[in-house]
Amino acid sequence: MTTYSGPATLILADGARVEGMASLGTNNRGNLDGWSGTFRPDQVSAEIREASDGLQLELPYDQIGEVAVTGVRRLLATQVLMSLAGRGPAPF
């Protein structure tokens, strides 16, 4: 299983960029087309809470993968944790 944990940028469908931390992993014993994880944005807005499809996750060194949000849960009053499902090759 390949993993990545560290800084990332979620790019919303309208092109807005949201900085945060990601924790990602491949799903099927090294099959790089099956990956998922979580993203914790540094700042929370209505756009982030409503984001679902047409998103990209950018990792350091310009590595980008397409993602869909499968769930959002509140951690604290000002933080959320987004569950992500990757589409296509893993960017890590």
PDB file of N, CA, C and O in Angstrom:
ATOM      1  N   MET A   1       0.849  -1.184   0.000  1.00  0.00           N
ATOM      2  CA  MET A   1       0.000   0.000   0.000  1.00  0.00           C
ATOM      3  C   MET A   1       0.891   1.242   0.000  1.00  0.00           C
ATOM      4  O   MET A   1       1.792   1.370   0.828  1.00  0.00           O
ATOM      5  N   THR A   2       0.635   2.129  -0.913  1.00  0.00           N
ATOM      6  CA  THR A   2       1.341   3.397  -0.994  1.00  0.00           C
ATOM      7  C   THR A   2       0.530   4.448  -0.262  1.00  0.00           C
ATOM      8  O   THR A   2      -0.694   4.488  -0.383  1.00  0.00           O
ATOM      9  N   THR A   3       1.209   5.302   0.502  1.00  0.00           N
ATOM     10  CA  THR A   3       0.497   6.323   1.267  1.00  0.00           C
ATOM     11  C   THR A   3       1.141   7.686   1.097  1.00  0.00           C
ATOM     12  O   THR A   3       2.295   7.801   0.682  1.00  0.00           O
ATOM     13  N   TYR A   4       0.365   8.725   1.429  1.00  0.00           N
ATOM     14  CA  TYR A   4       0.865  10.095   1.485  1.00  0.00           C
ATOM     15  C   TYR A   4       0.155  10.777   2.639  1.00  0.00           C
ATOM     16  O   TYR A   4      -1.057  10.634   2.802  1.00  0.00           O
ATOM     17  N   SER A   5       0.903  11.512   3.432  1.00  0.00           N
ATOM     18  CA  SER A   5       0.328  12.322   4.498  1.00  0.00           C
ATOM     19  C   SER A   5       1.097  13.625   4.557  1.00  0.00           C
ATOM     20  O   SER A   5       2.311  13.629   4.758  1.00  0.00           O
ATOM     21  N   GLY A   6       0.386  14.739   4.381  1.00  0.00           N
ATOM     22  CA  GLY A   6       1.055  16.031   4.410  1.00  0.00           C
ATOM     23  C   GLY A   6       0.214  17.119   3.781  1.00  0.00           C
ATOM     24  O   GLY A   6      -0.993  16.953   3.606  1.00  0.00           O
ATOM     25  N   PRO A   7       0.846  18.238   3.436  1.00  0.00           N
ATOM     26  CA  PRO A   7       0.112  19.377   2.894  1.00  0.00           C
ATOM     27  C   PRO A   7      -0.472  19.067   1.520  1.00  0.00           C
ATOM     28  O   PRO A   7       0.103  18.312   0.736  1.00  0.00           O
ATOM     29  N   ALA A   8      -1.629  19.670   1.250  1.00  0.00           N
ATOM     30  CA  ALA A   8      -2.305  19.490  -0.034  1.00  0.00           C
ATOM     31  C   ALA A   8      -3.208  20.693  -0.282  1.00  0.00           C
ATOM     32  O   ALA A   8      -3.519  21.459   0.630  1.00  0.00           O
ATOM     33  N   THR A   9      -3.618  20.839  -1.535  1.00  0.00           N
ATOM     34  CA  THR A   9      -4.548  21.893  -1.918  1.00  0.00           C
ATOM     35  C   THR A   9      -5.719  21.257  -2.637  1.00  0.00           C
ATOM     36  O   THR A   9      -5.536  20.551  -3.629  1.00  0.00           O
ATOM     37  N   LEU A  10      -6.933  21.505  -2.137  1.00  0.00           N
ATOM     38  CA  LEU A  10      -8.146  21.034  -2.793  1.00  0.00           C
ATOM     39  C   LEU A  10      -8.579  22.125  -3.762  1.00  0.00           C
ATOM     40  O   LEU A  10      -8.762  23.278  -3.371  1.00  0.00           O
ATOM     41  N   ILE A  11      -8.741  21.754  -5.026  1.00  0.00           N
ATOM     42  CA  ILE A  11      -9.174  22.709  -6.044  1.00  0.00           C
ATOM     43  C   ILE A  11     -10.649  22.434  -6.331  1.00  0.00           C
ATOM     44  O   ILE A  11     -11.014  21.373  -6.837  1.00  0.00           O
ATOM     45  N   LEU A  12     -11.490  23.420  -5.992  1.00  0.00           N
ATOM     46  CA  LEU A  12     -12.930  23.272  -6.158  1.00  0.00           C
ATOM     47  C   LEU A  12     -13.311  23.400  -7.633  1.00  0.00           C
ATOM     48  O   LEU A  12     -12.498  23.823  -8.456  1.00  0.00           O
ATOM     49  N   ALA A  13     -14.547  23.033  -7.962  1.00  0.00           N
ATOM     50  CA  ALA A  13     -15.018  23.056  -9.345  1.00  0.00           C
ATOM     51  C   ALA A  13     -14.914  24.447  -9.968  1.00  0.00           C
ATOM     52  O   ALA A  13     -14.708  24.565 -11.176  1.00  0.00           O
ATOM     53  N   ASP A  14     -15.053  25.504  -9.158  1.00  0.00           N
ATOM     54  CA  ASP A  14     -14.974  26.877  -9.689  1.00  0.00           C
ATOM     55  C   ASP A  14     -13.536  27.393  -9.760  1.00  0.00           C
ATOM     56  O   ASP A  14     -13.314  28.547 -10.127  1.00  0.00           O
ATOM     57  N   GLY A  15     -12.561  26.556  -9.415  1.00  0.00           N
ATOM     58  CA  GLY A  15     -11.155  26.936  -9.472  1.00  0.00           C
ATOM     59  C   GLY A  15     -10.599  27.481  -8.170  1.00  0.00           C
ATOM     60  O   GLY A  15      -9.396  27.721  -8.068  1.00  0.00           O
ATOM     61  N   ALA A  16     -11.453  27.681  -7.169  1.00  0.00           N
ATOM     62  CA  ALA A  16     -10.983  28.160  -5.857  1.00  0.00           C
ATOM     63  C   ALA A  16     -10.054  27.123  -5.245  1.00  0.00           C
ATOM     64  O   ALA A  16     -10.285  25.920  -5.368  1.00  0.00           O
ATOM     65  N   ARG A  17      -9.003  27.595  -4.586  1.00  0.00           N
ATOM     66  CA  ARG A  17      -7.994  26.709  -3.994  1.00  0.00           C
ATOM     67  C   ARG A  17      -8.103  26.768  -2.471  1.00  0.00           C
ATOM     68  O   ARG A  17      -8.166  27.848  -1.883  1.00  0.00           O
ATOM     69  N   VAL A  18      -8.125  25.590  -1.843  1.00  0.00           N
ATOM     70  CA  VAL A  18      -8.270  25.479  -0.398  1.00  0.00           C
ATOM     71  C   VAL A  18      -7.074  24.700   0.141  1.00  0.00           C
ATOM     72  O   VAL A  18      -6.887  23.532  -0.199  1.00  0.00           O
ATOM     73  N   GLU A  19      -6.271  25.340   0.976  1.00  0.00           N
ATOM     74  CA  GLU A  19      -5.101  24.695   1.570  1.00  0.00           C
ATOM     75  C   GLU A  19      -5.532  23.811   2.741  1.00  0.00           C
ATOM     76  O   GLU A  19      -6.535  24.087   3.399  1.00  0.00           O
ATOM     77  N   GLY A  20      -4.774  22.757   2.992  1.00  0.00           N
ATOM     78  CA  GLY A  20      -5.077  21.889   4.116  1.00  0.00           C
ATOM     79  C   GLY A  20      -4.089  20.737   4.208  1.00  0.00           C
ATOM     80  O   GLY A  20      -3.008  20.773   3.620  1.00  0.00           O
ATOM     81  N   MET A  21      -4.483  19.710   4.961  1.00  0.00           N
ATOM     82  CA  MET A  21      -3.656  18.520   5.161  1.00  0.00           C
ATOM     83  C   MET A  21      -4.421  17.296   4.658  1.00  0.00           C
ATOM     84  O   MET A  21      -5.621  17.151   4.895  1.00  0.00           O
ATOM     85  N   ALA A  22      -3.696  16.420   3.958  1.00  0.00           N
ATOM     86  CA  ALA A  22      -4.311  15.209   3.411  1.00  0.00           C
ATOM     87  C   ALA A  22      -3.634  13.975   3.981  1.00  0.00           C
ATOM     88  O   ALA A  22      -2.447  13.989   4.307  1.00  0.00           O
ATOM     89  N   SER A  23      -4.408  12.916   4.092  1.00  0.00           N
ATOM     90  CA  SER A  23      -3.902  11.601   4.453  1.00  0.00           C
ATOM     91  C   SER A  23      -4.521  10.630   3.448  1.00  0.00           C
ATOM     92  O   SER A  23      -5.729  10.396   3.465  1.00  0.00           O
ATOM     93  N   LEU A  24      -3.681  10.063   2.568  1.00  0.00           N
ATOM     94  CA  LEU A  24      -4.166   9.277   1.438  1.00  0.00           C
ATOM     95  C   LEU A  24      -3.492   7.912   1.378  1.00  0.00           C
ATOM     96  O   LEU A  24      -2.393   7.726   1.900  1.00  0.00           O
ATOM     97  N   GLY A  25      -4.157   6.973   0.743  1.00  0.00           N
ATOM     98  CA  GLY A  25      -3.571   5.651   0.553  1.00  0.00           C
ATOM     99  C   GLY A  25      -4.194   4.938  -0.628  1.00  0.00           C
ATOM    100  O   GLY A  25      -5.337   5.211  -0.995  1.00  0.00           O
ATOM    101  N   THR A  26      -3.433   4.014  -1.231  1.00  0.00           N
ATOM    102  CA  THR A  26      -3.984   3.190  -2.304  1.00  0.00           C
ATOM    103  C   THR A  26      -4.828   2.085  -1.680  1.00  0.00           C
ATOM    104  O   THR A  26      -4.598   1.689  -0.538  1.00  0.00           O
ATOM    105  N   ASN A  27      -5.801   1.591  -2.430  1.00  0.00           N
ATOM    106  CA  ASN A  27      -6.770   0.650  -1.888  1.00  0.00           C
ATOM    107  C   ASN A  27      -6.420  -0.815  -2.086  1.00  0.00           C
ATOM    108  O   ASN A  27      -6.600  -1.623  -1.175  1.00  0.00           O
ATOM    109  N   ASN A  28      -5.927  -1.163  -3.255  1.00  0.00           N
ATOM    110  CA  ASN A  28      -5.824  -2.579  -3.607  1.00  0.00           C
ATOM    111  C   ASN A  28      -4.399  -3.043  -3.855  1.00  0.00           C
ATOM    112  O   ASN A  28      -4.004  -3.239  -5.004  1.00  0.00           O
ATOM    113  N   ARG A  29      -3.641  -3.217  -2.822  1.00  0.00           N
ATOM    114  CA  ARG A  29      -2.292  -3.776  -2.911  1.00  0.00           C
ATOM    115  C   ARG A  29      -1.475  -3.182  -4.052  1.00  0.00           C
ATOM    116  O   ARG A  29      -0.971  -3.898  -4.918  1.00  0.00           O
ATOM    117  N   GLY A  30      -1.358  -1.877  -4.033  1.00  0.00           N
ATOM    118  CA  GLY A  30      -0.505  -1.224  -5.019  1.00  0.00           C
ATOM    119  C   GLY A  30      -1.185  -0.846  -6.315  1.00  0.00           C
ATOM    120  O   GLY A  30      -0.532  -0.295  -7.201  1.00  0.00           O
ATOM    121  N   ASN A  31      -2.487  -1.121  -6.465  1.00  0.00           N
ATOM    122  CA  ASN A  31      -3.218  -0.683  -7.653  1.00  0.00           C
ATOM    123  C   ASN A  31      -3.371   0.831  -7.557  1.00  0.00           C
ATOM    124  O   ASN A  31      -4.203   1.325  -6.796  1.00  0.00           O
ATOM    125  N   LEU A  32      -2.576   1.565  -8.323  1.00  0.00           N
ATOM    126  CA  LEU A  32      -2.543   3.018  -8.179  1.00  0.00           C
ATOM    127  C   LEU A  32      -3.788   3.708  -8.711  1.00  0.00           C
ATOM    128  O   LEU A  32      -3.913   4.925  -8.568  1.00  0.00           O
ATOM    129  N   ASP A  33      -4.719   2.968  -9.324  1.00  0.00           N
ATOM    130  CA  ASP A  33      -5.966   3.577  -9.775  1.00  0.00           C
ATOM    131  C   ASP A  33      -7.041   3.541  -8.692  1.00  0.00           C
ATOM    132  O   ASP A  33      -8.097   4.149  -8.867  1.00  0.00           O
ATOM    133  N   GLY A  34      -6.806   2.852  -7.584  1.00  0.00           N
ATOM    134  CA  GLY A  34      -7.770   2.794  -6.500  1.00  0.00           C
ATOM    135  C   GLY A  34      -7.187   3.460  -5.263  1.00  0.00           C
ATOM    136  O   GLY A  34      -6.341   2.875  -4.587  1.00  0.00           O
ATOM    137  N   TRP A  35      -7.631   4.680  -4.957  1.00  0.00           N
ATOM    138  CA  TRP A  35      -7.074   5.392  -3.808  1.00  0.00           C
ATOM    139  C   TRP A  35      -8.147   6.239  -3.147  1.00  0.00           C
ATOM    140  O   TRP A  35      -9.148   6.604  -3.764  1.00  0.00           O
ATOM    141  N   SER A  36      -7.914   6.540  -1.878  1.00  0.00           N
ATOM    142  CA  SER A  36      -8.879   7.322  -1.110  1.00  0.00           C
ATOM    143  C   SER A  36      -8.155   7.910   0.096  1.00  0.00           C
ATOM    144  O   SER A  36      -6.965   7.672   0.299  1.00  0.00           O
ATOM    145  N   GLY A  37      -8.886   8.675   0.885  1.00  0.00           N
ATOM    146  CA  GLY A  37      -8.293   9.257   2.089  1.00  0.00           C
ATOM    147  C   GLY A  37      -9.128  10.370   2.648  1.00  0.00           C
ATOM    148  O   GLY A  37     -10.336  10.441   2.421  1.00  0.00           O
ATOM    149  N   THR A  38      -8.466  11.250   3.393  1.00  0.00           N
ATOM    150  CA  THR A  38      -9.157  12.369   4.024  1.00  0.00           C
ATOM    151  C   THR A  38      -8.411  13.670   3.749  1.00  0.00           C
ATOM    152  O   THR A  38      -7.219  13.669   3.440  1.00  0.00           O
ATOM    153  N   PHE A  39      -9.138  14.775   3.867  1.00  0.00           N
ATOM    154  CA  PHE A  39      -8.581  16.110   3.703  1.00  0.00           C
ATOM    155  C   PHE A  39      -9.167  16.989   4.795  1.00  0.00           C
ATOM    156  O   PHE A  39     -10.383  17.038   4.979  1.00  0.00           O
ATOM    157  N   ARG A  40      -8.288  17.689   5.523  1.00  0.00           N
ATOM    158  CA  ARG A  40      -8.726  18.630   6.567  1.00  0.00           C
ATOM    159  C   ARG A  40      -8.340  20.036   6.125  1.00  0.00           C
ATOM    160  O   ARG A  40      -7.169  20.409   6.203  1.00  0.00           O
ATOM    161  N   PRO A  41      -9.327  20.830   5.655  1.00  0.00           N
ATOM    162  CA  PRO A  41      -9.018  22.180   5.189  1.00  0.00           C
ATOM    163  C   PRO A  41      -8.601  23.090   6.337  1.00  0.00           C
ATOM    164  O   PRO A  41      -9.078  22.954   7.464  1.00  0.00           O
ATOM    165  N   ASP A  42      -7.691  24.032   6.022  1.00  0.00           N
ATOM    166  CA  ASP A  42      -7.256  25.003   7.028  1.00  0.00           C
ATOM    167  C   ASP A  42      -8.385  25.942   7.428  1.00  0.00           C
ATOM    168  O   ASP A  42      -8.482  26.345   8.587  1.00  0.00           O
ATOM    169  N   GLN A  43      -9.247  26.291   6.461  1.00  0.00           N
ATOM    170  CA  GLN A  43     -10.388  27.164   6.731  1.00  0.00           C
ATOM    171  C   GLN A  43     -11.633  26.532   6.133  1.00  0.00           C
ATOM    172  O   GLN A  43     -11.574  25.923   5.064  1.00  0.00           O
ATOM    173  N   VAL A  44     -12.761  26.676   6.820  1.00  0.00           N
ATOM    174  CA  VAL A  44     -14.009  26.056   6.386  1.00  0.00           C
ATOM    175  C   VAL A  44     -14.965  27.135   5.884  1.00  0.00           C
ATOM    176  O   VAL A  44     -15.109  28.195   6.493  1.00  0.00           O
ATOM    177  N   SER A  45     -15.620  26.836   4.747  1.00  0.00           N
ATOM    178  CA  SER A  45     -16.627  27.743   4.194  1.00  0.00           C
ATOM    179  C   SER A  45     -17.798  26.915   3.683  1.00  0.00           C
ATOM    180  O   SER A  45     -17.732  25.687   3.643  1.00  0.00           O
ATOM    181  N   ALA A  46     -18.860  27.590   3.296  1.00  0.00           N
ATOM    182  CA  ALA A  46     -20.029  26.896   2.754  1.00  0.00           C
ATOM    183  C   ALA A  46     -19.673  26.139   1.483  1.00  0.00           C
ATOM    184  O   ALA A  46     -20.190  25.048   1.242  1.00  0.00           O
ATOM    185  N   GLU A  47     -18.783  26.719   0.659  1.00  0.00           N
ATOM    186  CA  GLU A  47     -18.381  26.055  -0.584  1.00  0.00           C
ATOM    187  C   GLU A  47     -17.692  24.727  -0.298  1.00  0.00           C
ATOM    188  O   GLU A  47     -17.897  23.749  -1.018  1.00  0.00           O
ATOM    189  N   ILE A  48     -16.885  24.692   0.739  1.00  0.00           N
ATOM    190  CA  ILE A  48     -16.181  23.456   1.089  1.00  0.00           C
ATOM    191  C   ILE A  48     -17.169  22.419   1.597  1.00  0.00           C
ATOM    192  O   ILE A  48     -17.085  21.249   1.224  1.00  0.00           O
ATOM    193  N   ARG A  49     -18.091  22.829   2.432  1.00  0.00           N
ATOM    194  CA  ARG A  49     -19.068  21.874   2.984  1.00  0.00           C
ATOM    195  C   ARG A  49     -19.969  21.302   1.911  1.00  0.00           C
ATOM    196  O   ARG A  49     -20.457  20.181   2.051  1.00  0.00           O
ATOM    197  N   GLU A  50     -20.203  22.053   0.831  1.00  0.00           N
ATOM    198  CA  GLU A  50     -21.098  21.603  -0.234  1.00  0.00           C
ATOM    199  C   GLU A  50     -20.353  20.952  -1.401  1.00  0.00           C
ATOM    200  O   GLU A  50     -20.991  20.429  -2.316  1.00  0.00           O
ATOM    201  N   ALA A  51     -19.022  20.971  -1.388  1.00  0.00           N
ATOM    202  CA  ALA A  51     -18.234  20.400  -2.484  1.00  0.00           C
ATOM    203  C   ALA A  51     -18.476  18.898  -2.582  1.00  0.00           C
ATOM    204  O   ALA A  51     -18.561  18.203  -1.570  1.00  0.00           O
ATOM    205  N   SER A  52     -18.585  18.404  -3.820  1.00  0.00           N
ATOM    206  CA  SER A  52     -18.787  16.967  -3.975  1.00  0.00           C
ATOM    207  C   SER A  52     -18.078  16.403  -5.196  1.00  0.00           C
ATOM    208  O   SER A  52     -17.366  15.406  -5.083  1.00  0.00           O
ATOM    209  N   ASP A  53     -18.254  17.014  -6.351  1.00  0.00           N
ATOM    210  CA  ASP A  53     -17.727  16.452  -7.591  1.00  0.00           C
ATOM    211  C   ASP A  53     -16.961  17.499  -8.384  1.00  0.00           C
ATOM    212  O   ASP A  53     -17.081  18.695  -8.120  1.00  0.00           O
ATOM    213  N   GLY A  54     -16.173  17.049  -9.359  1.00  0.00           N
ATOM    214  CA  GLY A  54     -15.413  17.955 -10.196  1.00  0.00           C
ATOM    215  C   GLY A  54     -14.245  18.597  -9.471  1.00  0.00           C
ATOM    216  O   GLY A  54     -13.841  19.712  -9.799  1.00  0.00           O
ATOM    217  N   LEU A  55     -13.697  17.887  -8.475  1.00  0.00           N
ATOM    218  CA  LEU A  55     -12.627  18.433  -7.647  1.00  0.00           C
ATOM    219  C   LEU A  55     -11.284  17.810  -8.004  1.00  0.00           C
ATOM    220  O   LEU A  55     -11.215  16.725  -8.581  1.00  0.00           O
ATOM    221  N   GLN A  56     -10.221  18.519  -7.648  1.00  0.00           N
ATOM    222  CA  GLN A  56      -8.874  18.000  -7.815  1.00  0.00           C
ATOM    223  C   GLN A  56      -8.116  18.213  -6.509  1.00  0.00           C
ATOM    224  O   GLN A  56      -8.360  19.172  -5.778  1.00  0.00           O
ATOM    225  N   LEU A  57      -7.201  17.306  -6.237  1.00  0.00           N
ATOM    226  CA  LEU A  57      -6.340  17.426  -5.073  1.00  0.00           C
ATOM    227  C   LEU A  57      -4.911  17.570  -5.569  1.00  0.00           C
ATOM    228  O   LEU A  57      -4.393  16.697  -6.265  1.00  0.00           O
ATOM    229  N   GLU A  58      -4.275  18.689  -5.203  1.00  0.00           N
ATOM    230  CA  GLU A  58      -2.906  18.963  -5.636  1.00  0.00           C
ATOM    231  C   GLU A  58      -1.953  18.744  -4.470  1.00  0.00           C
ATOM    232  O   GLU A  58      -2.126  19.309  -3.390  1.00  0.00           O
ATOM    233  N   LEU A  59      -0.947  17.915  -4.709  1.00  0.00           N
ATOM    234  CA  LEU A  59       0.079  17.642  -3.713  1.00  0.00           C
ATOM    235  C   LEU A  59       1.322  18.455  -4.067  1.00  0.00           C
ATOM    236  O   LEU A  59       1.399  19.004  -5.166  1.00  0.00           O
ATOM    237  N   PRO A  60       2.285  18.543  -3.170  1.00  0.00           N
ATOM    238  CA  PRO A  60       3.522  19.261  -3.502  1.00  0.00           C
ATOM    239  C   PRO A  60       4.142  18.717  -4.791  1.00  0.00           C
ATOM    240  O   PRO A  60       3.922  17.562  -5.157  1.00  0.00           O
ATOM    241  N   TYR A  61       4.905  19.547  -5.461  1.00  0.00           N
ATOM    242  CA  TYR A  61       5.577  19.198  -6.718  1.00  0.00           C
ATOM    243  C   TYR A  61       4.586  19.007  -7.858  1.00  0.00           C
ATOM    244  O   TYR A  61       4.842  18.234  -8.781  1.00  0.00           O
ATOM    245  N   ASP A  62       3.444  19.715  -7.796  1.00  0.00           N
ATOM    246  CA  ASP A  62       2.460  19.761  -8.887  1.00  0.00           C
ATOM    247  C   ASP A  62       1.850  18.416  -9.245  1.00  0.00           C
ATOM    248  O   ASP A  62       1.469  18.206 -10.397  1.00  0.00           O
ATOM    249  N   GLN A  63       1.748  17.511  -8.299  1.00  0.00           N
ATOM    250  CA  GLN A  63       1.076  16.238  -8.535  1.00  0.00           C
ATOM    251  C   GLN A  63      -0.409  16.448  -8.268  1.00  0.00           C
ATOM    252  O   GLN A  63      -0.783  16.894  -7.183  1.00  0.00           O
ATOM    253  N   ILE A  64      -1.272  16.126  -9.256  1.00  0.00           N
ATOM    254  CA  ILE A  64      -2.700  16.391  -9.139  1.00  0.00           C
ATOM    255  C   ILE A  64      -3.492  15.129  -9.449  1.00  0.00           C
ATOM    256  O   ILE A  64      -3.177  14.395 -10.386  1.00  0.00           O
ATOM    257  N   GLY A  65      -4.527  14.888  -8.646  1.00  0.00           N
ATOM    258  CA  GLY A  65      -5.434  13.775  -8.885  1.00  0.00           C
ATOM    259  C   GLY A  65      -6.871  14.233  -8.756  1.00  0.00           C
ATOM    260  O   GLY A  65      -7.167  15.153  -7.992  1.00  0.00           O
ATOM    261  N   GLU A  66      -7.772  13.596  -9.501  1.00  0.00           N
ATOM    262  CA  GLU A  66      -9.191  13.918  -9.411  1.00  0.00           C
ATOM    263  C   GLU A  66      -9.798  13.201  -8.218  1.00  0.00           C
ATOM    264  O   GLU A  66      -9.492  12.038  -7.955  1.00  0.00           O
ATOM    265  N   VAL A  67     -10.667  13.909  -7.494  1.00  0.00           N
ATOM    266  CA  VAL A  67     -11.314  13.329  -6.314  1.00  0.00           C
ATOM    267  C   VAL A  67     -12.791  13.698  -6.256  1.00  0.00           C
ATOM    268  O   VAL A  67     -13.231  14.671  -6.869  1.00  0.00           O
ATOM    269  N   ALA A  68     -13.533  12.912  -5.519  1.00  0.00           N
ATOM    270  CA  ALA A  68     -14.920  13.212  -5.172  1.00  0.00           C
ATOM    271  C   ALA A  68     -15.028  13.141  -3.653  1.00  0.00           C
ATOM    272  O   ALA A  68     -14.372  12.318  -3.015  1.00  0.00           O
ATOM    273  N   VAL A  69     -15.852  14.000  -3.086  1.00  0.00           N
ATOM    274  CA  VAL A  69     -16.080  13.987  -1.641  1.00  0.00           C
ATOM    275  C   VAL A  69     -17.173  12.972  -1.344  1.00  0.00           C
ATOM    276  O   VAL A  69     -18.267  13.051  -1.903  1.00  0.00           O
ATOM    277  N   THR A  70     -16.879  12.015  -0.463  1.00  0.00           N
ATOM    278  CA  THR A  70     -17.858  10.990  -0.108  1.00  0.00           C
ATOM    279  C   THR A  70     -18.494  11.245   1.251  1.00  0.00           C
ATOM    280  O   THR A  70     -19.459  10.576   1.621  1.00  0.00           O
ATOM    281  N   GLY A  71     -17.956  12.213   2.000  1.00  0.00           N
ATOM    282  CA  GLY A  71     -18.526  12.545   3.297  1.00  0.00           C
ATOM    283  C   GLY A  71     -17.782  13.699   3.937  1.00  0.00           C
ATOM    284  O   GLY A  71     -16.602  13.923   3.668  1.00  0.00           O
ATOM    285  N   VAL A  72     -18.490  14.430   4.790  1.00  0.00           N
ATOM    286  CA  VAL A  72     -17.891  15.532   5.549  1.00  0.00           C
ATOM    287  C   VAL A  72     -18.365  15.407   6.980  1.00  0.00           C
ATOM    288  O   VAL A  72     -19.567  15.334   7.240  1.00  0.00           O
ATOM    289  N   ARG A  73     -17.417  15.382   7.918  1.00  0.00           N
ATOM    290  CA  ARG A  73     -17.825  15.372   9.327  1.00  0.00           C
ATOM    291  C   ARG A  73     -17.138  16.490  10.080  1.00  0.00           C
ATOM    292  O   ARG A  73     -16.004  16.864   9.782  1.00  0.00           O
ATOM    293  N   ARG A  74     -17.830  17.001  11.035  1.00  0.00           N
ATOM    294  CA  ARG A  74     -17.309  18.098  11.833  1.00  0.00           C
ATOM    295  C   ARG A  74     -16.417  17.550  12.937  1.00  0.00           C
ATOM    296  O   ARG A  74     -16.809  16.645  13.675  1.00  0.00           O
ATOM    297  N   LEU A  75     -15.211  18.109  13.044  1.00  0.00           N
ATOM    298  CA  LEU A  75     -14.288  17.701  14.095  1.00  0.00           C
ATOM    299  C   LEU A  75     -14.434  18.602  15.311  1.00  0.00           C
ATOM    300  O   LEU A  75     -14.603  18.125  16.433  1.00  0.00           O
ATOM    301  N   LEU A  76     -14.369  19.880  15.084  1.00  0.00           N
ATOM    302  CA  LEU A  76     -14.523  20.897  16.118  1.00  0.00           C
ATOM    303  C   LEU A  76     -15.461  21.954  15.562  1.00  0.00           C
ATOM    304  O   LEU A  76     -15.960  21.813  14.446  1.00  0.00           O
ATOM    305  N   ALA A  77     -15.704  23.000  16.319  1.00  0.00           N
ATOM    306  CA  ALA A  77     -16.606  24.052  15.852  1.00  0.00           C
ATOM    307  C   ALA A  77     -16.105  24.697  14.563  1.00  0.00           C
ATOM    308  O   ALA A  77     -16.905  25.172  13.757  1.00  0.00           O
ATOM    309  N   THR A  78     -14.786  24.716  14.363  1.00  0.00           N
ATOM    310  CA  THR A  78     -14.233  25.405  13.191  1.00  0.00           C
ATOM    311  C   THR A  78     -13.505  24.480  12.233  1.00  0.00           C
ATOM    312  O   THR A  78     -12.854  24.970  11.310  1.00  0.00           O
ATOM    313  N   GLN A  79     -13.584  23.152  12.404  1.00  0.00           N
ATOM    314  CA  GLN A  79     -12.861  22.227  11.533  1.00  0.00           C
ATOM    315  C   GLN A  79     -13.766  21.116  11.027  1.00  0.00           C
ATOM    316  O   GLN A  79     -14.684  20.671  11.716  1.00  0.00           O
ATOM    317  N   VAL A  80     -13.481  20.675   9.792  1.00  0.00           N
ATOM    318  CA  VAL A  80     -14.183  19.520   9.228  1.00  0.00           C
ATOM    319  C   VAL A  80     -13.149  18.555   8.668  1.00  0.00           C
ATOM    320  O   VAL A  80     -12.015  18.939   8.381  1.00  0.00           O
ATOM    321  N   LEU A  81     -13.550  17.306   8.515  1.00  0.00           N
ATOM    322  CA  LEU A  81     -12.727  16.276   7.899  1.00  0.00           C
ATOM    323  C   LEU A  81     -13.519  15.728   6.720  1.00  0.00           C
ATOM    324  O   LEU A  81     -14.626  15.216   6.881  1.00  0.00           O
ATOM    325  N   MET A  82     -12.930  15.846   5.526  1.00  0.00           N
ATOM    326  CA  MET A  82     -13.593  15.412   4.300  1.00  0.00           C
ATOM    327  C   MET A  82     -13.061  14.046   3.891  1.00  0.00           C
ATOM    328  O   MET A  82     -11.848  13.847   3.829  1.00  0.00           O
ATOM    329  N   SER A  83     -13.957  13.105   3.611  1.00  0.00           N
ATOM    330  CA  SER A  83     -13.564  11.803   3.073  1.00  0.00           C
ATOM    331  C   SER A  83     -13.534  11.911   1.553  1.00  0.00           C
ATOM    332  O   SER A  83     -14.472  12.420   0.940  1.00  0.00           O
ATOM    333  N   LEU A  84     -12.450  11.429   0.952  1.00  0.00           N
ATOM    334  CA  LEU A  84     -12.263  11.558  -0.484  1.00  0.00           C
ATOM    335  C   LEU A  84     -12.128  10.193  -1.151  1.00  0.00           C
ATOM    336  O   LEU A  84     -11.580   9.256  -0.570  1.00  0.00           O
ATOM    337  N   ALA A  85     -12.633  10.098  -2.374  1.00  0.00           N
ATOM    338  CA  ALA A  85     -12.422   8.926  -3.213  1.00  0.00           C
ATOM    339  C   ALA A  85     -11.709   9.393  -4.470  1.00  0.00           C
ATOM    340  O   ALA A  85     -12.219  10.246  -5.197  1.00  0.00           O
ATOM    341  N   GLY A  86     -10.535   8.841  -4.728  1.00  0.00           N
ATOM    342  CA  GLY A  86      -9.763   9.234  -5.894  1.00  0.00           C
ATOM    343  C   GLY A  86     -10.311   8.622  -7.169  1.00  0.00           C
ATOM    344  O   GLY A  86     -10.925   7.555  -7.162  1.00  0.00           O
ATOM    345  N   ARG A  87     -10.070   9.333  -8.270  1.00  0.00           N
ATOM    346  CA  ARG A  87     -10.467   8.850  -9.591  1.00  0.00           C
ATOM    347  C   ARG A  87      -9.229   8.881 -10.473  1.00  0.00           C
ATOM    348  O   ARG A  87      -8.560   9.908 -10.588  1.00  0.00           O
ATOM    349  N   GLY A  88      -8.937   7.760 -11.087  1.00  0.00           N
ATOM    350  CA  GLY A  88      -7.760   7.693 -11.949  1.00  0.00           C
ATOM    351  C   GLY A  88      -6.506   7.410 -11.136  1.00  0.00           C
ATOM    352  O   GLY A  88      -6.588   6.969  -9.990  1.00  0.00           O
ATOM    353  N   PRO A  89      -5.353   7.664 -11.725  1.00  0.00           N
ATOM    354  CA  PRO A  89      -4.083   7.359 -11.057  1.00  0.00           C
ATOM    355  C   PRO A  89      -3.864   8.174  -9.794  1.00  0.00           C
ATOM    356  O   PRO A  89      -4.218   9.352  -9.737  1.00  0.00           O
ATOM    357  N   ALA A  90      -3.286   7.550  -8.792  1.00  0.00           N
ATOM    358  CA  ALA A  90      -2.961   8.248  -7.542  1.00  0.00           C
ATOM    359  C   ALA A  90      -1.846   9.255  -7.799  1.00  0.00           C
ATOM    360  O   ALA A  90      -0.905   8.947  -8.531  1.00  0.00           O
ATOM    361  N   PRO A  91      -1.927  10.467  -7.211  1.00  0.00           N
ATOM    362  CA  PRO A  91      -0.910  11.493  -7.443  1.00  0.00           C
ATOM    363  C   PRO A  91       0.289  11.375  -6.502  1.00  0.00           C
ATOM    364  O   PRO A  91       1.082  12.311  -6.395  1.00  0.00           O
ATOM    365  N   PHE A  92       0.429  10.251  -5.830  1.00  0.00           N
ATOM    366  CA  PHE A  92       1.533  10.077  -4.888  1.00  0.00           C
ATOM    367  C   PHE A  92       2.249   8.775  -5.128  1.00  0.00           C
ATOM    368  O   PHE A  92       3.210   8.460  -4.425  1.00  0.00           O
TER     369      PHE A  92
END
